[in-house]
Amino acid sequence: MLPIEFKPKHEYELIRLGQDNDGGYLVDKKSIEDSKSLITLGLGFDWSFEKNYYTLQNSPVYCYDHSVNYSTIKKRCRKFLSSYFFRILKPKYFLQKNFFKFMIKDVFLFNDYKKFFKNHDVQHKQEKIGNGKQCVKLQKILDERKTELPAFIKIDIEGSEYRIFDEILLNQDNFTGIGIELHDVDIHMEKIKKFIKELNMDLIHIHPQNPAHVAENDIPTQIELTFAKKPKIIGPEVKLPHVLDQPANPYLQDIDLFFEKE
């Protein structure tokens, strides 16, 4: 059971950016329209959110991820190609919804990367985000992009998000909205509650990541939160899951959310 602070206070007008299942976020459209750029911390092997943003907004996109390069993308393509070869021999796989859609996307991942990041105002910097010696601080990124602020910021840095909470709060006036994936939620509960309380934005959406396990007391260990400034309210009570929500893993049942009472 999640603290009541994790529950959006109203039903908001939301749109979905990013691919089906894992990689998509529900966001406030105005927070996208009001942004001068998109800053992505943690790219992984999916830039569908960034592509949707670029199509919708036609504003600069800056991605930071030290673990992604041509070599790792090629390796992933080969891995998926062999994986799909064996799966296609089994009807239980290829008869599932979107099987071939995901297969085509994964196999041609390398070409898609080259095509998207060749745009002059779309950049991928192979830099690690954090506060360590070999890391780039969020503050430095923002200082380099002063003319392209405020920005919408999307964060998925595999547990290091807690290390930059203070920097996010310090610079929150530079953001129109935030989409963030939180890891090990059960052991960082108090940090998250403090962050939500001190952030001068509305929590507009929450969605659990079903590949991750559920801890004691029905606490999902991995969740996505979206924040916005002055989002449009369309109903007095939030309805979860949202009609635009999709399970991160389409082959697993989505996780039900339970909140403490006020």
C-alpha positions in Angstrom: 0.0 0.0 0.0 1.4 3.3 -1.1 1.3 6.5 1.0 -1.5 8.9 0.1 1.1 11.4 -1.2 1.7 9.1 -4.2 -1.9 9.5 -5.3 -2.8 12.3 -7.8 -5.4 14.6 -6.2 -7.6 14.9 -9.3 -8.2 13.5 -12.7 -6.1 15.5 -15.2 -6.2 15.9 -19.0 -3.3 13.7 -20.1 -1.7 12.6 -23.4 0.6 9.7 -24.0 4.1 10.2 -25.5 6.3 7.2 -26.3 5.7 3.7 -27.7 3.2 1.1 -26.5 4.0 -0.6 -23.2 7.4 0.2 -21.7 8.8 3.6 -22.9 5.5 5.6 -22.8 4.6 8.3 -20.3 1.4 10.1 -19.6 2.0 13.8 -19.5 0.2 17.1 -19.4 0.1 18.5 -22.9 0.6 22.1 -21.8 3.9 21.2 -20.0 5.1 19.9 -23.4 3.9 22.9 -25.3 5.4 25.4 -22.8 8.8 23.7 -22.9 11.7 25.0 -25.1 13.5 21.7 -25.1 13.5 18.2 -23.8 16.2 16.9 -21.5 16.4 13.1 -21.1 18.6 11.6 -18.4 18.9 7.9 -19.1 18.1 6.9 -22.7 18.5 3.1 -22.8 17.5 1.5 -26.1 14.2 3.3 -26.5 13.8 6.9 -27.7 10.2 6.7 -28.8 9.2 9.4 -26.2 11.9 11.7 -27.6 10.7 11.1 -31.1 7.1 11.9 -30.2 8.2 15.0 -28.4 10.2 16.2 -31.4 7.3 15.6 -33.8 4.9 17.4 -31.5 7.0 20.3 -30.4 9.9 20.6 -33.0 12.2 21.7 -30.2 15.7 20.6 -29.3 16.2 17.2 -27.6 19.2 16.5 -25.4 19.8 12.9 -24.2 22.4 11.8 -21.7 23.4 8.1 -21.3 26.9 6.7 -20.9 25.8 3.1 -21.5 24.5 3.5 -25.0 26.6 3.7 -28.2 26.8 2.2 -31.7 28.5 -0.9 -30.4 25.9 -1.6 -27.6 23.0 -1.0 -30.0 24.5 -3.4 -32.6 25.0 -6.0 -29.9 21.4 -5.6 -28.8 20.1 -6.0 -32.4 22.1 -9.2 -32.9 20.8 -10.5 -29.5 17.2 -9.8 -30.4 17.5 -11.2 -33.9 18.6 -14.6 -32.5 16.0 -14.4 -29.8 13.2 -13.8 -32.2 14.4 -16.5 -34.5 13.8 -19.1 -31.8 10.6 -17.5 -30.6 9.0 -17.4 -34.0 9.1 -21.2 -34.0 6.8 -21.3 -31.0 3.1 -20.2 -31.7 2.6 -19.1 -28.1 5.0 -16.2 -28.9 4.3 -15.1 -32.5 0.5 -15.3 -32.0 0.7 -12.8 -29.2 -0.4 -9.2 -29.8 2.3 -6.9 -31.3 4.9 -9.7 -31.6 6.0 -8.7 -35.1 5.7 -5.0 -34.3 8.2 -5.4 -31.5 10.4 -7.7 -33.6 10.7 -5.2 -36.4 11.5 -2.4 -34.0 14.2 -4.3 -32.2 15.9 -5.7 -35.3 16.1 -2.2 -36.9 17.0 -0.4 -33.8 20.4 0.7 -35.1 19.0 2.3 -38.2 16.4 4.1 -36.2 19.0 5.4 -33.8 21.1 6.8 -36.7 18.1 8.3 -38.4 16.7 10.1 -35.3 20.0 11.4 -33.9 21.3 12.8 -37.2 18.9 15.7 -36.7 20.9 18.8 -35.9 18.9 19.7 -32.8 18.7 16.2 -31.4 21.8 15.1 -29.4 22.9 12.1 -27.5 25.8 12.7 -25.1 27.5 9.6 -23.7 27.8 11.0 -20.2 26.8 9.6 -16.9 24.5 11.7 -14.7 25.2 12.0 -11.0 27.5 13.6 -8.4 30.5 11.3 -8.7 34.0 12.2 -10.2 33.2 10.8 -13.6 29.6 12.1 -13.7 28.0 15.2 -15.1 25.8 17.2 -12.8 22.3 18.3 -13.7 23.3 21.8 -12.8 26.1 21.8 -15.5 23.6 20.6 -18.1 21.1 23.3 -17.3 23.9 26.0 -17.2 24.8 24.9 -20.8 21.2 25.2 -22.0 20.1 28.5 -20.4 18.6 29.8 -23.6 16.5 26.6 -24.1 14.8 26.7 -20.7 12.3 25.9 -19.3 12.6 22.3 -20.4 10.5 19.2 -19.9 12.8 16.6 -18.1 12.5 12.8 -18.3 14.6 10.8 -15.9 15.3 7.0 -15.8 18.8 6.5 -14.4 18.3 3.1 -12.7 18.3 4.1 -9.1 20.6 7.1 -9.3 17.6 9.5 -9.4 17.7 9.9 -5.6 21.2 11.3 -5.9 19.9 14.3 -8.0 16.6 15.0 -6.1 18.2 18.1 -4.5 19.4 19.4 -7.8 15.9 18.9 -9.3 14.3 20.8 -6.4 16.9 23.6 -6.6 16.2 24.0 -10.4 12.5 23.3 -10.5 11.7 26.7 -12.0 13.6 25.6 -15.1 11.2 22.7 -15.7 7.7 22.8 -17.2 7.1 19.2 -16.2 8.8 16.0 -15.0 8.5 12.4 -15.9 10.6 10.1 -13.7 11.0 6.4 -13.1 11.7 5.5 -9.5 13.4 2.3 -8.4 13.5 0.4 -5.1 10.5 2.4 -4.0 10.0 0.4 -0.8 13.4 1.4 0.6 13.3 5.0 -0.5 9.7 5.8 0.6 10.6 8.7 2.8 12.9 10.3 0.2 10.1 10.2 -2.4 7.5 11.6 0.0 9.8 14.5 0.8 10.5 15.1 -2.9 6.8 15.2 -3.7 6.1 17.6 -0.8 8.9 20.0 -1.7 8.3 20.0 -5.5 6.1 23.0 -6.6 4.2 20.9 -9.1 1.2 18.7 -9.1 1.6 15.0 -9.2 -0.6 14.1 -12.2 0.0 10.4 -12.8 1.4 7.3 -11.3 2.0 3.9 -13.0 3.7 0.8 -11.7 6.3 -1.1 -13.8 5.1 -4.7 -13.9 8.4 -6.4 -14.7 9.6 -5.3 -11.2 8.3 -7.2 -8.1 5.8 -6.1 -5.5 7.2 -5.8 -2.0 5.5 -6.3 1.3 2.2 -4.4 1.9 1.5 -4.2 -1.8 4.2 -1.7 -2.6 5.4 -1.8 -6.2 9.2 -1.5 -6.2 9.3 0.4 -9.5 6.9 3.2 -10.5 6.6 6.1 -13.0 5.5 9.5 -11.7 4.6 12.5 -13.8 4.5 16.1 -12.6 3.2 19.4 -14.1 2.6 23.0 -13.3 -1.1 24.0 -13.2 -2.4 21.0 -15.2 -6.0 21.0 -16.5 -8.4 19.2 -14.1 -11.1 17.3 -15.8 -12.5 15.4 -12.8 -12.6 15.5 -9.0 -11.2 12.0 -8.4 -8.3 10.2 -10.2 -9.1 6.9 -12.0 -6.3 4.4 -12.0 -5.3 2.8 -14.2 -5.8 5.6 -16.8 -7.4 4.6 -20.1 -4.0 5.4 -21.8 -2.0 3.3 -19.4 -0.4 0.1 -20.7 1.6 -2.6 -18.9 5.3 -2.2 -19.4 5.5 -5.9 -20.2 2.5 -6.8 -22.3 2.9 -10.5 -21.5 2.5 -9.9 -17.7 -0.6 -8.7 -15.8 -0.4 -5.1 -14.7 0.0 -4.2 -11.0 -3.0 -2.9 -9.1 -2.3 0.2 -6.9 -3.5 0.6 -3.4 -3.2 3.8 -1.3 -3.5 4.6 2.3 -6.6 6.5 3.3 -6.4 10.2 4.0 
